[in-house]
């Protein structure tokens, strides 16, 4: 094998892989790491704005006889297929691991389609020669309705 051979389509040279590895966006692990970066602060502001827009929460005085679940920020740097930065995403999540089944909650539910259902719909669309369109509902989980009251700190 000659080292000057043309690379096979769809592969990258080792030098290209090393170059991309050195410029990867590092995701912060804590709020303290984010404070100095305007991009991450804007991502957090966008998350808070979406929560307020969807009227997901309301600020109330702290109740003594209610269990309060803590929250934390989770940060992700979304990348394009070529490895370049697409956007910075910050999500405010509850520390659900502090809850106990039967005491703090009775069941869990995620409004996500099962893979079997998606396969069935794609097979049906192919058989019927339907066009398939994809969409994303921004912050879809914020649109759910809860019967319980949940308090976060």
C-alpha positions in Angstrom: 0.0 0.0 0.0 1.4 3.4 -1.0 1.1 6.2 1.5 0.3 8.7 -1.2 -2.9 6.8 -2.3 -6.0 8.9 -2.5 -8.1 8.5 0.7 -11.3 6.5 0.3 -14.4 8.7 0.1 -15.9 9.2 3.6 -12.7 8.8 5.5 -10.5 11.4 7.1 -6.7 11.6 7.4 -5.2 11.0 10.7 -3.9 14.6 10.7 -7.5 15.8 10.2 -8.7 13.7 13.1 -6.0 15.1 15.4 -6.7 18.7 14.3 -10.5 18.3 15.0 -9.7 16.7 18.4 -7.7 19.7 19.5 -10.4 22.2 18.7 -13.3 20.4 20.3 -15.7 22.5 22.4 -15.3 21.5 26.0 -18.6 21.4 27.9 -18.5 22.9 31.4 -19.3 20.8 34.4 -20.4 23.4 36.8 -22.1 26.8 37.0 -18.9 28.4 38.2 -17.2 27.4 34.9 -20.0 29.1 32.9 -20.0 32.5 34.6 -17.2 34.0 32.5 -18.5 32.8 29.1 -21.1 35.0 27.4 -22.2 32.1 25.0 -23.1 29.8 27.9 -24.8 32.6 29.8 -26.9 33.4 26.7 -27.8 29.7 26.4 -29.0 29.7 30.1 -31.0 32.9 29.5 -32.7 31.2 26.5 -33.7 28.3 28.7 -35.1 30.5 31.4 -37.0 32.5 28.7 -38.5 29.3 27.3 -39.6 28.2 30.8 -41.2 31.6 31.5 -42.8 31.7 28.0 -44.4 28.3 28.6 -45.5 29.3 32.1 -43.9 26.2 33.4 -43.3 27.5 36.9 -44.3 30.3 39.2 -42.3 31.7 42.0 -43.8 31.0 45.5 -42.6 31.4 49.0 -40.8 28.3 50.4 -43.2 26.0 52.1 -41.9 24.2 55.3 -44.0 21.1 55.0 -43.3 20.4 51.3 -40.3 18.4 49.9 -38.2 20.6 47.6 -36.2 19.1 44.8 -32.9 20.7 43.9 -32.1 21.6 40.3 -28.9 21.8 38.3 -27.7 23.1 34.9 -26.7 20.6 32.2 -24.6 22.0 29.3 -24.1 20.6 25.8 -22.2 22.0 22.9 -24.1 20.9 19.7 -21.9 20.3 16.7 -22.5 20.2 13.0 -21.5 17.1 10.9 -18.1 18.7 10.1 -17.3 19.2 13.8 -17.9 22.9 13.9 -19.9 24.4 16.7 -23.6 24.7 15.9 -24.9 26.1 19.2 -24.5 26.0 23.0 -27.4 24.4 24.8 -28.2 24.7 28.6 -30.9 22.8 30.3 -32.3 23.3 33.8 -33.0 19.8 35.2 -34.3 18.5 38.5 -32.2 16.1 40.6 -34.9 13.4 40.4 -32.6 10.8 42.0 -33.4 12.4 45.3 -37.0 11.3 45.1 -38.4 8.0 46.4 -41.0 5.9 44.7 -44.3 5.8 46.5 -43.2 8.8 48.7 -42.4 11.6 46.3 -44.0 10.1 43.2 -46.1 7.1 42.1 -45.1 6.7 38.4 -43.0 8.2 35.7 -43.9 8.9 32.1 -41.9 10.2 29.2 -44.0 11.3 26.2 -41.7 9.7 23.6 -42.8 7.4 20.8 -41.5 3.9 21.0 -39.0 2.8 18.3 -41.5 0.0 17.2 -44.1 2.6 16.6 -41.8 4.8 14.5 -40.7 1.7 12.5 -44.4 0.8 11.9 -45.2 4.4 10.7 -42.2 4.5 8.3 -43.1 1.1 6.9 -46.7 2.2 6.4 -45.6 5.4 4.7 -43.2 3.5 2.4 -46.0 1.0 1.5 -48.5 3.8 0.8 -45.9 6.0 -0.9 -46.5 8.9 1.5 -44.1 11.7 2.0 -42.5 11.8 5.4 -41.6 15.1 7.1 -39.6 15.6 10.2 -40.1 18.3 12.8 -38.9 19.2 16.3 -41.0 20.8 19.0 -38.7 23.1 20.9 -38.8 22.4 24.6 -41.7 19.9 24.1 -41.3 18.5 27.6 -42.3 21.9 29.0 -45.7 21.6 27.4 -46.8 18.7 29.5 -49.4 19.0 32.3 -48.9 17.7 35.8 -51.6 16.9 38.3 -49.1 17.1 41.2 -47.4 20.1 42.6 -43.7 19.9 42.5 -41.4 22.4 44.3 -37.9 23.0 43.2 -35.1 25.1 44.7 
